């Protein structure tokens, strides 16, 4: 078990290692800030999708133990999202709060990205067993449905960002739509029970 978790941890760090290797070799393209921004954003999106994919894969393939790794994958989604956000506020805007607030208010893709990141914060904070106990299973589960809105906002952020080649955001959007559609019957059933 520990070996598997360690392997997953190293695998999740591999993109950061690749980015560091490219930086060390000065291969971050002619616009390194843009490269880092896109790289960290892509990996945030991939980890969010991987987090959403755990439940369907677990149920469809009969891999009950897969659930043990969802928290780690989700926290790495937040980790890469934090790097993406830090790149934007530090390297791109030099912590100019006035400019950042203007950006969030006026540019839809920034608004969507900021929304996705803000929604990830309570998910990361409450990901521990202690928080599950404090909130109670049902309240914790409801809170963690914010991942659905996060995934949609992240896709919208990417789609509105690109100017011409929308293939990748459409691909991510399709995956998110399929993963959310898989959950829809259970969500409807849960709502009926609660009523």
SULLINKA-V132036 format. One record per residue. N is the residue number from 1. RES is the residue in one small letter. SS is DSSP state (2 for helix, 1 for strand, 0 for the rest). PSI is psi in radians with two decimals (999 if undefined). D_FIRST is the distance of its C-alpha to the first C-alpha in Angstrom with 1 decimal. Layout:
n=N res=RES ss=SS psi=PSI d_first=D_FIRST
n=N res=RES ss=SS psi=PSI d_first=D_FIRST
This chain:
n=1 res=x ss=0 psi=-0.89 d_first=0.0
n=2 res=x ss=2 psi=-0.67 d_first=3.8
n=3 res=x ss=2 psi=-0.70 d_first=5.4
n=4 res=x ss=2 psi=-0.74 d_first=5.2
n=5 res=x ss=2 psi=-0.69 d_first=6.3
n=6 res=x ss=2 psi=-0.70 d_first=8.6
n=7 res=x ss=2 psi=-0.74 d_first=9.9
n=8 res=x ss=2 psi=-0.74 d_first=10.6
n=9 res=x ss=2 psi=-0.82 d_first=12.3
n=10 res=x ss=2 psi=-0.69 d_first=14.3
n=11 res=x ss=2 psi=-0.73 d_first=15.2
n=12 res=x ss=2 psi=-0.47 d_first=16.5
n=13 res=x ss=2 psi=-0.23 d_first=18.5
n=14 res=x ss=2 psi=-0.76 d_first=20.0
n=15 res=x ss=2 psi=-0.69 d_first=23.0
n=16 res=x ss=2 psi=-0.69 d_first=23.9
n=17 res=x ss=2 psi=-0.72 d_first=23.8
n=18 res=x ss=2 psi=-0.73 d_first=26.1
n=19 res=x ss=2 psi=-0.76 d_first=28.3
n=20 res=x ss=2 psi=-0.70 d_first=28.6
n=21 res=x ss=2 psi=-0.77 d_first=29.4
n=22 res=x ss=2 psi=-0.66 d_first=32.1
n=23 res=x ss=2 psi=-0.76 d_first=33.5
n=24 res=x ss=2 psi=-0.64 d_first=33.8
n=25 res=x ss=0 psi=0.07 d_first=35.6
n=26 res=x ss=0 psi=0.83 d_first=37.7
n=27 res=x ss=0 psi=0.74 d_first=36.8
n=28 res=x ss=0 psi=0.47 d_first=36.4
n=29 res=x ss=0 psi=-3.11 d_first=39.6
n=30 res=x ss=0 psi=-0.37 d_first=42.9
n=31 res=x ss=0 psi=1.45 d_first=41.5
n=32 res=x ss=2 psi=-0.62 d_first=38.3
n=33 res=x ss=2 psi=-0.78 d_first=38.1
n=34 res=x ss=2 psi=-0.71 d_first=38.2
n=35 res=x ss=2 psi=-0.83 d_first=35.7
n=36 res=x ss=2 psi=-0.72 d_first=33.2
n=37 res=x ss=2 psi=-0.87 d_first=33.9
n=38 res=x ss=2 psi=-0.70 d_first=33.4
n=39 res=x ss=2 psi=-0.87 d_first=30.3
n=40 res=x ss=2 psi=-0.60 d_first=28.5
n=41 res=x ss=2 psi=-0.75 d_first=29.9
n=42 res=x ss=2 psi=-0.76 d_first=28.7
n=43 res=x ss=2 psi=-0.52 d_first=25.2
n=44 res=x ss=2 psi=-0.85 d_first=25.4
n=45 res=x ss=2 psi=-0.75 d_first=26.6
n=46 res=x ss=2 psi=-0.70 d_first=24.0
n=47 res=x ss=2 psi=-0.60 d_first=21.1
n=48 res=x ss=2 psi=-0.79 d_first=23.1
n=49 res=x ss=2 psi=-0.72 d_first=23.5
n=50 res=x ss=2 psi=-0.67 d_first=19.8
n=51 res=x ss=2 psi=-0.79 d_first=19.1
n=52 res=x ss=2 psi=-0.49 d_first=21.8
n=53 res=x ss=2 psi=-0.28 d_first=20.6
n=54 res=x ss=2 psi=-0.87 d_first=17.2
n=55 res=x ss=2 psi=-0.88 d_first=19.1
n=56 res=x ss=2 psi=-0.71 d_first=21.5
n=57 res=x ss=2 psi=-0.73 d_first=18.9
n=58 res=x ss=2 psi=-0.78 d_first=16.8
n=59 res=x ss=2 psi=-0.74 d_first=20.1
n=60 res=x ss=2 psi=-0.63 d_first=21.9
n=61 res=x ss=2 psi=-0.01 d_first=19.3
n=62 res=x ss=0 psi=0.58 d_first=17.8
n=63 res=x ss=0 psi=1.29 d_first=14.2
n=64 res=x ss=2 psi=-0.63 d_first=13.5
n=65 res=x ss=2 psi=-0.22 d_first=9.8
n=66 res=x ss=2 psi=-0.48 d_first=11.2
n=67 res=x ss=2 psi=-0.47 d_first=12.6
n=68 res=x ss=2 psi=-0.38 d_first=9.5
n=69 res=x ss=2 psi=-0.09 d_first=10.4
n=70 res=x ss=2 psi=-0.73 d_first=14.1
n=71 res=x ss=2 psi=-0.77 d_first=14.7
n=72 res=x ss=2 psi=-0.79 d_first=13.4
n=73 res=x ss=2 psi=-0.75 d_first=15.6
n=74 res=x ss=2 psi=-0.70 d_first=18.4
n=75 res=x ss=2 psi=-0.56 d_first=18.4
n=76 res=x ss=2 psi=-0.53 d_first=18.8
n=77 res=x ss=2 psi=-0.77 d_first=21.6
n=78 res=x ss=2 psi=-0.69 d_first=23.2
n=79 res=x ss=2 psi=-0.86 d_first=22.7
n=80 res=x ss=2 psi=-0.57 d_first=24.5
n=81 res=x ss=2 psi=-0.66 d_first=27.0
n=82 res=x ss=2 psi=-0.71 d_first=27.8
n=83 res=x ss=2 psi=-0.70 d_first=28.5
n=84 res=x ss=2 psi=-0.83 d_first=30.6
n=85 res=x ss=2 psi=-0.73 d_first=32.5
n=86 res=x ss=2 psi=-0.69 d_first=32.9
n=87 res=x ss=2 psi=-0.75 d_first=34.4
n=88 res=x ss=2 psi=-0.84 d_first=36.8
n=89 res=x ss=2 psi=-0.44 d_first=38.0
n=90 res=x ss=2 psi=-1.18 d_first=38.0
n=91 res=x ss=2 psi=-0.58 d_first=38.8
n=92 res=x ss=2 psi=-0.62 d_first=40.6
n=93 res=x ss=0 psi=0.00 d_first=42.5
n=94 res=x ss=0 psi=0.72 d_first=42.4
n=95 res=x ss=0 psi=0.49 d_first=41.6
n=96 res=x ss=0 psi=1.61 d_first=44.8
n=97 res=x ss=2 psi=-0.71 d_first=44.1
n=98 res=x ss=2 psi=-0.79 d_first=47.4
n=99 res=x ss=2 psi=-0.68 d_first=46.7
n=100 res=x ss=2 psi=-0.79 d_first=43.1
n=101 res=x ss=2 psi=-0.74 d_first=44.5
n=102 res=x ss=2 psi=-0.77 d_first=47.2
n=103 res=x ss=2 psi=-0.84 d_first=44.7
n=104 res=x ss=2 psi=-0.68 d_first=42.5
n=105 res=x ss=2 psi=-0.59 d_first=45.7
n=106 res=x ss=2 psi=-0.40 d_first=47.4
n=107 res=x ss=0 psi=1.98 d_first=45.0
n=108 res=x ss=2 psi=-0.66 d_first=43.1
n=109 res=x ss=2 psi=-0.57 d_first=40.2
n=110 res=x ss=2 psi=-0.72 d_first=39.7
n=111 res=x ss=2 psi=-0.81 d_first=40.0
n=112 res=x ss=2 psi=-0.75 d_first=37.3
n=113 res=x ss=2 psi=-0.74 d_first=34.9
n=114 res=x ss=2 psi=-0.73 d_first=35.6
n=115 res=x ss=2 psi=-0.82 d_first=35.1
n=116 res=x ss=2 psi=-0.77 d_first=31.7
n=117 res=x ss=2 psi=-0.81 d_first=30.6
n=118 res=x ss=2 psi=-0.67 d_first=32.1
n=119 res=x ss=2 psi=-0.41 d_first=30.3
n=120 res=x ss=2 psi=-0.42 d_first=26.9
n=121 res=x ss=2 psi=-0.93 d_first=27.6
n=122 res=x ss=2 psi=-0.48 d_first=27.3
n=123 res=x ss=2 psi=-0.75 d_first=24.2
n=124 res=x ss=2 psi=-0.76 d_first=22.5
n=125 res=x ss=2 psi=-0.69 d_first=24.1
n=126 res=x ss=0 psi=0.41 d_first=23.1
n=127 res=x ss=0 psi=-0.07 d_first=19.5
n=128 res=x ss=0 psi=2.82 d_first=18.3
n=129 res=x ss=2 psi=-0.59 d_first=17.8
n=130 res=x ss=2 psi=-0.76 d_first=21.1
n=131 res=x ss=2 psi=-0.60 d_first=23.0
n=132 res=x ss=2 psi=-0.73 d_first=21.9
n=133 res=x ss=2 psi=-0.78 d_first=23.4
n=134 res=x ss=2 psi=-0.77 d_first=26.5
n=135 res=x ss=2 psi=-0.38 d_first=27.3
n=136 res=x ss=0 psi=2.58 d_first=26.5
n=137 res=x ss=2 psi=-0.81 d_first=24.5
n=138 res=x ss=2 psi=-0.79 d_first=27.5
n=139 res=x ss=2 psi=-0.69 d_first=28.7
n=140 res=x ss=2 psi=-0.75 d_first=25.3
n=141 res=x ss=2 psi=-0.73 d_first=25.0
n=142 res=x ss=2 psi=-0.79 d_first=28.5
n=143 res=x ss=2 psi=-0.72 d_first=28.0
n=144 res=x ss=0 psi=-0.04 d_first=25.0
n=145 res=x ss=0 psi=-0.14 d_first=27.2
n=146 res=x ss=2 psi=-0.37 d_first=28.7
n=147 res=x ss=2 psi=-0.52 d_first=26.2
n=148 res=x ss=2 psi=-0.79 d_first=28.6
n=149 res=x ss=2 psi=-0.67 d_first=31.5
n=150 res=x ss=2 psi=-0.82 d_first=29.6
n=151 res=x ss=2 psi=-0.75 d_first=28.9
n=152 res=x ss=2 psi=-0.80 d_first=32.5
n=153 res=x ss=2 psi=-0.66 d_first=33.9
n=154 res=x ss=2 psi=-0.71 d_first=31.8
n=155 res=x ss=2 psi=-0.79 d_first=33.2
n=156 res=x ss=2 psi=-0.74 d_first=36.7
n=157 res=x ss=2 psi=-0.84 d_first=36.4
n=158 res=x ss=2 psi=-0.75 d_first=35.6
n=159 res=x ss=2 psi=-0.79 d_first=38.3
n=160 res=x ss=2 psi=-0.40 d_first=41.0
n=161 res=x ss=2 psi=-0.79 d_first=40.1
n=162 res=x ss=0 psi=2.56 d_first=40.8
n=163 res=x ss=0 psi=-0.70 d_first=44.4
n=164 res=x ss=0 psi=-0.91 d_first=44.7
n=165 res=x ss=0 psi=1.72 d_first=41.6
n=166 res=x ss=0 psi=0.18 d_first=39.7
n=167 res=x ss=2 psi=-0.81 d_first=37.6
n=168 res=x ss=2 psi=-0.85 d_first=34.3
n=169 res=x ss=2 psi=-0.58 d_first=34.7
n=170 res=x ss=2 psi=-0.68 d_first=35.9
n=171 res=x ss=2 psi=-0.84 d_first=32.9
n=172 res=x ss=2 psi=-0.72 d_first=30.5
n=173 res=x ss=2 psi=-0.67 d_first=32.8
n=174 res=x ss=2 psi=-0.77 d_first=32.7
n=175 res=x ss=2 psi=-0.79 d_first=28.9
n=176 res=x ss=2 psi=-0.77 d_first=29.0
n=177 res=x ss=2 psi=-0.75 d_first=31.9
n=178 res=x ss=2 psi=-0.73 d_first=30.1
n=179 res=x ss=2 psi=-0.58 d_first=26.9
n=180 res=x ss=2 psi=-0.66 d_first=29.2
n=181 res=x ss=2 psi=-0.61 d_first=31.4
n=182 res=x ss=2 psi=-0.62 d_first=28.5
n=183 res=x ss=2 psi=-0.29 d_first=28.1
n=184 res=x ss=2 psi=-0.86 d_first=31.8
n=185 res=x ss=2 psi=-0.70 d_first=32.5
n=186 res=x ss=2 psi=-0.68 d_first=29.9
n=187 res=x ss=2 psi=-0.72 d_first=31.3
n=188 res=x ss=2 psi=-0.79 d_first=34.8
n=189 res=x ss=2 psi=-0.73 d_first=33.9
n=190 res=x ss=2 psi=-0.76 d_first=32.4
n=191 res=x ss=2 psi=-0.69 d_first=35.6
n=192 res=x ss=2 psi=-0.72 d_first=37.7
n=193 res=x ss=2 psi=-0.74 d_first=35.9
n=194 res=x ss=2 psi=-0.50 d_first=36.4
n=195 res=x ss=0 psi=999 d_first=40.0
